[in-house]
Amino acid sequence: MSRLATSCAAISMAVAVMAGTVVAGDAGAQPRGARGCTPYTAIFAPGTWETRPDADPTVPVGMLRPIGDGLQRQLGGDITVLYAPYAASAFDQGLTYAQSLGTLESRLRQMVSGLCASTRVLLAGYSQGADGIGDFATEIGHGAGPIGAERVLGVGLLADPHRDPNTTLSLGNPQPGHGIAGSREQDFGALTDRVRTLCADGDLYCSLNAATSPFLAALGRVISGDPAPIAALLPGATDPGQLMAQVVQVGAGWAATAANLPAILDSLTGLPGVIESGDLRTAHQVASDLNAALAPLVKAAAGVDLPLVASVIRAAAAVDPSGWTAAAGVIADAMTGIDILRIAADVGQMQETLWRAVESMDHSGPLAAAATASALAPLTIDLAGAVIGPFADAVRGDLRVAAQTLISIGGPDSINDLLQLSRQGAAMATFYASKAHLDYGDDAQILLNFLDSQVNS
């Protein structure tokens, strides 16, 4: 069982959302003195929020720090280790993920272009940094970079959102699937034999199966690519990071209840009749089961701008050929006309009232129970008259078809991936959420060994 599946802590996607790491420019860190041209230069790209544009590149930071420190110990004065300062944001600091990545790629070109001609280069990145380093290595490998491929000794990609095990050799325990942002359009060309990727067990950001989790894969491609399809949908005051957390939250809720929608509808339509018959014990059980079945829908709807979320899902559907994301959009659209929170509130009050009525029956007799149950009348009228109708129409129409699509295409793996990510509060916009995405302590030594071997080969 993966660490992702076993380390769930109740989605912050929402989201306490983010676990932090050491930030560049820590007041207690002392930059190293400038040194002349060394035989080797390592340029590392930290992950999201691990650095900033004005950081001192000689100060070790973040997930890659143990690797840089290890190379420094082993090679001493023969190596210069630099950490690329860039925005390192994800829909915060006024930048989208793609725009932040652009600042990294510009900085990498600047840093490498300024190196002396004799130094040999090592490159490595973590998360968003791996995304940028991978793209940069692709350019170099195809002759479009600021230096020739012959000067690059090795490239390490830790938790790469564009990981492709079919074109890149893996270190550590090989993981299934690809990065959440999909594969790069090109391989690493002349650098292919010198690039290694490493993905921790259960890290969905670098080991997502697009076939079984098309919704997450589509969102990843939209978020990491051109921001225009999403940016055009957002009102000026919208926090895109929170919005993307809501998208995952909604997708998880729909996926969790897709198979149960007909049963939920049957219970909703039947509950008033059971209450009217006077079978309070059965009515209480039905209300209890309904409360449990509605819980994922309530979580999906709570605090969510459903029309806006539906628009974002539709944008992601354009890059999902499976039809799963399009079906999720249909569900989101349908649910905008259903007051699911009102339904849940009615059912919850019914459950409590029925429980008191059953207790009254046991202790004080039928008359006392009937007096307690009389409080159900307005709830029953509200549920039957004002709420069930729209829900029934949707379930029997678009919702039913869309739910069947989700189940037939995605299956249990898709639903589980969404639920696991949702429970951990992972904001999709950050590529930096789950504990699995932070659990690279042991893997740092594996990457260090590879880079050191490239120097000594």
Secondary structure, DSSP 8 states (H G I E B T S, - for coil): --HHHH-----------------TT-TT----------SEEEEEE--TTS--TT--TTS--STTHHHHHHHHHHHGGGEEEEE------SS-TT--HHHHHHHHHHHHHHHHHTS-TT-EEEEEEETHHHHHHHHHHHHHHTT-SSS-GGGEEEEEEES-TT--TTTSEE-SS--SSB-TT---SS--GGGGGGEEEE--TT-TTTSB-TTT-HHHHHHHHHHHS-SHHHHTT--TT--HHHHHHHHHHHHHHHHHHGGGHHHHHHHHHHHHHHHHHT-HHHHHHHHHHHHHHHHHHHHHHTT--HHHHHHHHHHHHTT-TTSHHHHHHHHHHHHTTS-HHHHHHHHHHHHHHHHHHHHHHHHH-HHHHHHHHTTHHHHHHHIIIIIHHHHHHHHHTHHHHHHHHHHHHTHHHHHHHHHHHHHTT--GGGT--SHHHH--HHHHHHHHHHHHHHHH-
